[in-house]
Amino acid sequence: MSISNRLIKQNIKPRKKRISAAILIATLFLSLILLIMGMALLSIRTSQMKTAVLTGQAVRARHIAESGMEDAKIKLQKCVDFPQQVEDQEEFTYREEVSDFDGNILGIYRITINLKNRGEHNYVQVISLGITGHIISNPTSEQKKECIIVGHNSDQYLRPEARRLITAIMPTDPPTVTSPHPNNYQYINYWDGGSY
């Protein structure tokens, strides 16, 4: 019996089916691995995009906090009795909105001036909190709990997404001096508390 007759009798066709089934399984397995890798890459990319947006918000909050610190410094330099201290008052707090040139609100800064050491030790502590986020026109009652009312008519709400805290200590005039000294209200201790 020849070799070709033996192969015909053994029926080679089932062996070919086994090979094509193995190739199909390997192809499916490779496709599954590529799908998992693609989904992981997409997840990482989405995470990177969210981080980029939050980083931008954090940088904006820092700039707003620095603007607030400069605003407080200028007010303290220009007005000898700012803020007017009421008896037993140790802190004075105010806030202002920061807008772009088109009037769109970018965020707010809240300034707290600690006056406790103004008279005796001749310095004040200024705390500036910069807050930025998205403006919401018609928030739900649940969203209102998290938001800060902003705008001229108090019709807009700022949903905070990033906050930055900056603290500075500035020397003041001795109580006997009536005119401001050029070195007064310059930063002698400037601390950036970071974003949260």
ABEGO torsion letter per residue (X at the ends): XBAAAAAAAAGAAAAAAAAAAAAAAAAAAAAAAAAAAAAAAAAAAAAAAAAAAAAAAAAAAAAAAAAAAAAAAAAAAABAAOBBBBBGBABBBBBBBBBBAAGBBAEBBBBBBBAAAAAAAGBBBBBBBBBBEBBBABBBAAAAAABBBBEAAGABBBBBABBBBBBBBBBBBBAABABBBAABGBBABBBBAEBX
